[in-house]
Amino acid sequence: MLRRIVVLREQKVLEEGWRDKSFEPAQSMLEKEIQVRGVQIDEDYHPVSIPGQPAMKKKPVAAEGFRYDDMFSAEAGTAYGVRVEATDEDAIYRLRRDRREEVIGVYADPAISVFPTPYCGRAALGNSTDVFNKLGVRALHKENITGKKVRIAIVDTGVNHSTIPVAGGWSPDVNYVPGTAPRDHGTMVAFDAKIAAPEALIYDYALLRSSYNNVWTAFLSDAITAFADLIALITSRAPGPLVVNNSWGMYNRAEDAPVGSPENYSANIDHPFNQIVRSLVSAGADVFFAAGNCGAHCPDPRCGEKDRGPGASIHGANSHPDVITVAAVTVTDRCLGYSSQGPGGLEPQKPDLAAYSHFAGSAVYPADFGTSAACPVAAGVAAALRQKFSPRRLAPVQLKATLQRTATDLEGDGWDYDLGYGVINAAAAWKSLNGPISKRPDGRASKRRTVS
């Protein structure tokens, strides 16, 4: 069976399904107007609002016959996503052909997973105190800049409340209560975010606890629902600073549609998840993604054979131009061999910067490792800065530029495909935001020392 995300024109019953978080309001319409032979609509997945998608309006069909561009005109608006399973590509073709008035697009729905990986069997290097000192957050804490009241959404496997207090959350598993996860990957990530922002509020977005599949695995359609909820959180339920950490991604593009296909995710900015990422950043959130663990020198075994090393290991939203993509280094300033390398699938100039990993910290594992740990270390710095600099005062793109500009360039050669602009430096960012802003460095590729 082929799993796909189907994006539909706005209809009242779809809006009701999203509002009620229920499939039932839209069931009759979907079965009558959308379903075709060989396609089964997933009733466990309620319609999801996808802002930033085209709101399609009918146009007269051209005299010479049907063309997609003739049938609809695209205007900015809200569409709705549902999840389906199809028996084969012919069934997907029938869906596109026979339901073209209702269907905006059909897209790949690959499996996603978190980014932990053993550091080639080696022990931890340093600890969370070393990370604290190397980040330079002491300068912020002296000014009581600790991320107080700033929210960090940990989009992960779930957080253990007895270890890290949780202020709220969401999960595709309707039976999951935020904060009730075992002490595993999500708890590690939350701990690492609090190194720089100990007073930040943790929101447990347990995406990788999908009841649809295995533990630590979900689908991109689940991530769309998570991000739609985050947009609702920041725009209506509780406006204010929000940092979103994503230590997950796609290890293997085998489940994705080929690059160039309209269904593709890894290199297609028009995929609905890539669009909703842009909408979340536009709403004022600072969105961080781990670069991935498919670097050439020590790739995770789950990485596809063609998904390793430079230009082949940072895919989809992990390479989105609007997010901050984080590579991994040790506290001794050595590039970790598993850290994925640019160019990225959506934005060639990836990663954006690096942060520390493979240190003793949360005690969930012998080491907090992978770009999974580096990403929240960087996100925590952003959360601390957000205590003083709200999105209205400093837009996400401006904060991103500040973190890039003030990163520590380990070899002084400018931006490169291994570590971006360099290692995140909280003290330098804080100083820059409170004083004259220097020019952004020119980027040019350089070789890095690598620990493999």
VMD Tcl script that draws the C-alpha trace (Angstrom):
set ca {
  {0.00 0.00 0.00}
  {1.13 3.54 -0.79}
  {0.54 6.18 1.89}
  {-0.12 9.73 0.67}
  {-1.14 13.17 1.95}
  {-4.03 14.62 -0.04}
  {-4.53 18.39 0.09}
  {-8.12 19.51 -0.52}
  {-9.87 22.76 -1.26}
  {-11.46 24.45 1.73}
  {-14.90 23.14 2.66}
  {-17.02 23.69 5.75}
  {-17.00 20.03 6.82}
  {-13.20 19.93 6.61}
  {-13.00 23.03 8.76}
  {-15.36 21.41 11.25}
  {-13.24 18.26 11.32}
  {-10.14 20.32 12.10}
  {-11.95 22.35 14.75}
  {-13.36 19.25 16.47}
  {-10.22 17.14 15.87}
  {-12.54 14.50 14.45}
  {-12.89 12.61 11.18}
  {-16.65 12.29 11.55}
  {-17.83 15.73 10.21}
  {-16.03 15.13 6.91}
  {-16.57 11.37 6.57}
  {-19.62 11.45 4.32}
  {-18.20 14.13 2.01}
  {-14.82 12.40 1.71}
  {-16.34 9.01 0.93}
  {-18.69 10.51 -1.66}
  {-16.58 13.19 -3.33}
  {-12.96 12.12 -2.82}
  {-12.63 8.37 -2.52}
  {-11.99 6.45 -5.74}
  {-11.32 2.79 -6.52}
  {-8.07 1.64 -4.95}
  {-7.87 4.53 -2.47}
  {-8.85 4.21 1.18}
  {-9.14 7.33 3.36}
  {-7.52 6.94 6.80}
  {-10.30 7.50 9.34}
  {-7.77 7.70 12.19}
  {-6.44 10.96 10.73}
  {-8.77 13.94 11.01}
  {-8.65 16.82 8.48}
  {-5.80 19.25 9.22}
  {-5.67 22.95 8.41}
  {-2.69 23.82 6.21}
  {-2.26 27.61 6.00}
  {-0.07 28.83 3.20}
  {-1.53 26.39 0.69}
  {-3.35 27.75 -2.34}
  {-7.08 28.27 -1.90}
  {-8.22 26.94 -5.26}
  {-11.11 28.55 -7.15}
  {-12.73 27.11 -10.23}
  {-12.14 28.65 -13.62}
  {-13.77 27.79 -16.94}
  {-12.16 24.84 -18.69}
  {-10.17 25.87 -21.74}
  {-11.74 25.08 -25.11}
  {-8.86 22.83 -26.12}
  {-9.39 20.59 -23.11}
  {-8.42 20.20 -19.45}
  {-5.27 21.70 -18.03}
  {-4.58 22.02 -14.32}
  {-3.66 25.71 -14.55}
  {-6.88 26.43 -16.46}
  {-9.10 24.68 -13.95}
  {-8.01 26.61 -10.89}
  {-6.50 29.91 -9.89}
  {-4.34 29.89 -6.78}
  {-4.83 32.47 -4.06}
  {-3.26 32.56 -0.61}
  {-5.51 30.83 1.88}
  {-6.12 27.69 3.89}
  {-6.48 24.18 2.52}
  {-6.98 20.92 4.39}
  {-4.98 17.71 4.44}
  {-6.17 14.12 4.84}
  {-4.24 10.86 4.75}
  {-4.99 7.99 2.37}
  {-3.62 4.61 1.38}
  {-3.63 3.53 -2.25}
  {-3.15 0.10 -3.76}
  {-0.82 1.37 -6.49}
  {0.19 4.37 -8.59}
  {-2.78 3.84 -10.89}
  {-5.13 4.48 -7.97}
  {-3.30 7.73 -7.18}
  {-3.61 8.73 -10.83}
  {-7.37 8.08 -10.70}
  {-7.60 10.23 -7.59}
  {-5.85 13.12 -9.32}
  {-7.84 12.72 -12.53}
  {-11.34 12.03 -11.23}
  {-11.28 14.35 -8.23}
  {-9.36 17.25 -9.74}
  {-12.00 19.82 -8.73}
  {-11.56 18.94 -5.05}
  {-7.91 17.85 -4.89}
  {-5.16 20.49 -4.89}
  {-2.33 17.98 -4.70}
  {-1.19 14.51 -3.65}
  {2.11 14.21 -1.81}
  {4.49 11.64 -0.36}
  {4.10 10.74 3.31}
  {7.45 9.19 4.27}
  {8.29 7.74 7.66}
  {10.31 9.99 9.97}
  {12.39 9.16 13.03}
  {14.55 10.82 15.67}
  {18.27 11.45 15.22}
  {20.14 9.65 18.00}
  {23.16 7.65 16.95}
  {26.10 6.05 18.75}
  {29.30 8.03 18.31}
  {31.10 5.15 16.62}
  {31.25 3.34 19.97}
  {33.20 6.07 21.79}
  {32.51 7.40 25.29}
  {31.10 10.81 26.15}
  {33.37 13.82 25.69}
  {32.84 16.35 28.46}
  {29.56 17.08 30.23}
  {26.70 19.58 30.31}
  {28.75 21.97 32.46}
  {31.36 22.07 29.72}
  {28.59 22.80 27.22}
  {27.26 25.59 29.47}
  {30.72 27.16 29.65}
  {31.50 26.74 25.96}
  {28.19 28.30 24.92}
  {28.92 31.45 26.92}
  {25.47 31.50 28.51}
  {26.93 32.59 31.82}
  {26.95 36.14 30.44}
  {23.18 35.89 29.87}
  {22.44 34.29 33.23}
  {24.30 37.09 35.01}
  {21.66 39.40 33.52}
  {18.87 36.96 34.56}
  {18.32 36.01 30.92}
  {17.32 32.39 31.41}
  {14.42 31.91 29.00}
  {11.82 32.74 31.65}
  {8.26 32.27 30.33}
  {9.55 31.46 26.84}
  {8.05 28.25 25.44}
  {10.12 25.50 23.84}
  {8.12 22.90 21.94}
  {9.99 19.60 22.04}
  {8.68 17.85 18.93}
  {9.96 14.38 19.72}
  {9.19 11.05 21.42}
  {7.67 12.61 24.53}
  {9.06 14.09 27.76}
  {9.11 12.57 31.23}
  {7.48 15.11 33.58}
  {9.25 13.78 36.69}
  {12.56 14.66 35.05}
  {11.59 17.81 33.11}
  {8.41 19.73 34.10}
  {5.97 20.04 31.21}
  {3.58 22.97 30.64}
  {1.44 21.46 27.87}
  {1.64 19.54 24.63}
  {0.12 17.37 21.91}
  {0.47 13.93 20.34}
  {-1.01 11.98 17.42}
  {-1.81 9.34 20.05}
  {-5.06 10.66 21.53}
  {-4.49 8.62 24.70}
  {-1.12 10.21 25.41}
  {-0.93 12.70 28.28}
  {1.90 15.25 27.86}
  {4.74 14.54 30.25}
  {4.00 10.83 30.72}
  {6.61 9.41 28.34}
  {9.41 7.16 29.61}
  {12.83 8.73 30.10}
  {14.06 8.39 26.55}
  {15.06 10.52 23.57}
  {12.52 13.32 24.13}
  {13.58 13.76 27.75}
  {17.22 13.99 26.67}
  {16.32 16.67 24.13}
  {14.33 18.69 26.70}
  {17.25 18.52 29.16}
  {19.66 19.80 26.53}
  {17.39 22.73 25.64}
  {17.38 23.78 29.29}
  {21.18 24.06 29.51}
  {20.95 27.60 28.14}
  {17.32 28.29 29.09}
  {16.67 26.67 32.50}
  {13.49 28.69 33.13}
  {11.89 28.07 29.73}
  {8.51 26.34 29.63}
  {8.66 22.91 27.98}
  {5.78 21.88 25.73}
  {5.73 18.16 25.01}
  {4.79 17.65 21.34}
  {5.12 13.87 21.29}
  {5.07 13.48 17.51}
  {7.16 10.31 17.51}
  {4.65 8.46 19.70}
  {2.34 7.85 16.76}
  {-0.10 5.04 17.51}
  {-0.07 4.27 13.77}
  {3.37 2.70 13.71}
  {6.37 1.75 15.82}
  {7.74 3.68 18.78}
  {10.03 6.54 17.69}
  {8.52 6.52 14.22}
  {5.75 8.64 12.74}
  {4.78 9.97 9.34}
  {5.11 13.40 7.80}
  {1.31 13.71 7.92}
  {1.56 13.52 11.73}
  {4.13 16.33 11.65}
  {1.72 18.48 9.62}
  {-0.85 18.07 12.41}
  {1.73 18.97 15.06}
  {2.77 22.13 13.22}
  {-0.85 23.13 12.55}
  {-1.45 22.91 16.30}
  {1.67 24.99 16.99}
  {0.39 27.66 14.59}
  {-2.93 27.70 16.44}
  {-1.04 27.97 19.73}
  {1.06 30.96 18.70}
  {-1.58 32.82 16.70}
  {-4.75 32.34 18.77}
  {-4.61 30.23 21.94}
  {-1.54 31.80 23.54}
  {0.50 34.30 21.48}
  {4.07 34.91 22.54}
  {7.63 33.70 21.96}
  {7.89 30.09 20.82}
  {10.98 28.05 19.95}
  {10.35 24.74 18.18}
  {12.94 21.96 18.35}
  {12.92 19.12 15.82}
  {15.56 16.45 16.39}
  {14.09 14.16 13.74}
  {13.99 13.70 10.00}
  {14.07 11.23 7.14}
  {16.96 8.76 7.10}
  {16.18 7.15 3.79}
  {14.53 8.70 0.74}
  {13.28 5.32 -0.47}
  {9.76 6.12 0.80}
  {9.79 9.57 -0.78}
  {8.69 10.31 -4.32}
  {11.58 10.92 -6.76}
  {13.11 14.39 -6.90}
  {11.25 16.32 -9.59}
  {7.93 14.60 -8.93}
  {5.17 16.92 -7.67}
  {4.69 14.43 -4.81}
  {8.32 14.77 -3.63}
  {9.14 15.99 -0.10}
  {12.94 16.02 0.17}
  {13.58 18.72 -2.46}
  {10.14 20.23 -3.03}
  {9.33 23.51 -1.26}
  {5.67 23.09 -2.32}
  {5.17 19.93 -0.27}
  {2.51 20.76 2.36}
  {4.85 20.10 5.28}
  {7.49 22.43 3.87}
  {4.74 25.02 3.36}
  {3.42 24.71 6.91}
  {6.97 25.08 8.26}
  {7.15 28.42 6.45}
  {3.77 29.42 7.91}
  {4.93 28.62 11.45}
  {8.04 30.77 11.06}
  {5.92 33.54 9.52}
  {3.70 33.38 12.61}
  {6.76 34.27 14.74}
  {8.24 30.93 15.84}
  {11.95 30.16 15.80}
  {12.15 26.69 14.23}
  {15.25 24.52 14.68}
  {15.95 21.26 12.85}
  {18.78 18.79 13.38}
  {20.96 18.43 10.29}
  {20.83 14.63 10.56}
  {23.21 11.78 11.29}
  {24.17 10.69 7.79}
  {27.58 12.37 7.54}
  {30.19 10.71 5.34}
  {32.64 9.76 8.11}
  {30.31 7.85 10.44}
  {26.74 7.57 9.11}
  {23.95 5.96 11.08}
  {23.25 2.45 9.67}
  {19.66 3.52 8.90}
  {20.85 6.08 6.34}
  {20.16 5.03 2.77}
  {23.21 4.20 0.69}
  {22.53 7.26 -1.46}
  {21.60 9.43 1.53}
  {25.03 9.84 3.07}
  {27.66 12.54 2.97}
  {27.94 15.92 1.24}
  {24.90 16.98 -0.77}
  {22.91 13.84 0.02}
  {22.17 13.90 3.75}
  {20.08 16.99 4.66}
  {16.57 16.58 3.29}
  {13.20 18.30 3.30}
  {12.35 20.58 6.23}
  {15.75 19.88 7.81}
  {17.11 21.96 4.90}
  {14.26 24.51 4.79}
  {15.52 28.05 4.07}
  {13.43 29.49 6.94}
  {14.64 27.14 9.71}
  {17.91 26.99 11.62}
  {19.67 23.75 10.67}
  {22.13 22.52 13.32}
  {25.22 20.36 12.83}
  {27.17 18.71 15.67}
  {30.60 19.23 17.27}
  {32.29 17.98 20.43}
  {33.19 20.25 23.35}
  {36.73 20.04 21.96}
  {35.49 21.78 18.78}
  {35.80 18.78 16.50}
  {33.18 18.03 13.86}
  {31.35 14.79 14.68}
  {31.66 12.25 11.89}
  {27.95 11.45 11.72}
  {26.83 15.09 11.33}
  {25.07 15.48 7.97}
  {26.66 17.74 5.37}
  {25.26 20.20 2.84}
  {24.23 21.22 0.30}
  {20.66 20.73 1.46}
  {17.72 19.53 -0.60}
  {15.72 22.77 -0.33}
  {18.42 25.31 0.48}
  {21.95 24.53 -0.73}
  {23.64 26.63 1.97}
  {23.03 24.24 4.87}
  {23.70 23.68 7.74}
  {23.35 27.14 9.32}
  {25.51 26.56 12.39}
  {26.70 23.89 14.80}
  {26.24 23.13 18.49}
  {27.67 20.70 21.03}
  {26.86 17.01 21.26}
  {28.10 13.71 22.64}
  {28.50 14.93 26.21}
  {27.35 13.45 29.53}
  {24.21 15.34 30.49}
  {20.67 14.04 30.91}
  {21.76 10.57 32.09}
  {19.11 9.09 29.81}
  {22.00 7.55 27.86}
  {25.75 7.38 28.58}
  {26.03 10.44 26.33}
  {23.60 12.97 24.91}
  {24.46 12.34 21.30}
  {23.67 12.91 17.64}
  {22.53 16.10 16.00}
  {19.54 15.24 18.21}
  {21.45 16.77 21.14}
  {23.13 19.58 19.21}
  {19.81 20.94 17.95}
  {18.20 21.61 21.39}
  {21.48 23.02 22.73}
  {21.16 25.69 20.02}
  {17.39 26.05 20.47}
  {17.93 26.73 24.16}
  {20.17 29.69 23.31}
  {17.41 31.13 21.14}
  {14.88 30.63 23.95}
  {17.11 32.47 26.42}
  {17.49 35.41 24.03}
  {13.73 35.46 23.39}
  {13.16 36.39 27.04}
  {14.25 39.92 26.14}
  {13.84 40.06 22.37}
  {10.27 39.18 21.38}
  {9.42 38.23 17.77}
  {7.85 41.68 17.30}
  {11.12 43.30 18.31}
  {13.38 40.77 16.58}
  {11.80 38.68 13.81}
  {12.85 35.00 13.46}
  {14.90 35.83 10.36}
  {16.75 38.51 12.33}
  {17.50 36.20 15.24}
  {18.70 33.57 12.79}
  {21.02 36.09 11.13}
  {22.38 37.15 14.53}
  {23.17 33.57 15.52}
  {24.87 32.97 12.17}
  {26.85 36.21 12.31}
  {28.09 35.65 15.87}
  {28.89 31.93 15.59}
  {32.48 30.93 16.31}
  {34.15 30.09 13.00}
  {36.62 27.41 14.08}
  {39.03 27.92 11.18}
  {38.24 31.47 10.12}
  {37.31 30.47 6.57}
  {33.65 31.53 6.63}
  {30.61 29.37 6.01}
  {31.11 25.74 4.97}
  {29.05 22.61 4.29}
  {30.09 20.88 7.53}
  {29.41 23.44 10.28}
  {27.72 26.34 8.52}
  {28.85 29.66 10.00}
  {30.41 27.90 12.98}
  {29.53 26.97 16.55}
  {26.71 28.87 18.25}
  {27.99 31.48 20.72}
  {25.39 32.78 23.18}
  {27.64 35.44 24.70}
  {28.54 36.89 21.28}
  {24.89 36.89 20.18}
  {23.85 38.63 23.39}
  {26.57 41.24 22.96}
  {25.60 41.80 19.33}
  {21.94 42.33 20.17}
  {22.84 44.81 22.88}
  {25.42 46.73 20.85}
  {26.62 47.53 17.32}
  {25.93 44.80 14.77}
  {28.88 43.69 12.68}
  {28.67 42.60 9.06}
  {27.67 39.05 8.21}
  {30.67 37.03 7.01}
  {30.92 35.87 3.43}
  {30.53 32.14 3.10}
  {33.00 29.87 1.36}
  {33.56 26.17 1.71}
  {36.48 24.84 3.75}
  {37.60 21.46 5.04}
  {37.05 20.70 8.72}
  {38.88 18.45 11.08}
  {36.56 15.51 11.65}
  {36.33 13.01 14.47}
  {35.09 9.72 13.08}
}
mol new
graphics top color blue
foreach p $ca { graphics top sphere $p radius 0.5 }
foreach p [lrange $ca 0 end-1] q [lrange $ca 1 end] { graphics top cylinder $p $q radius 0.2 }
display resetview
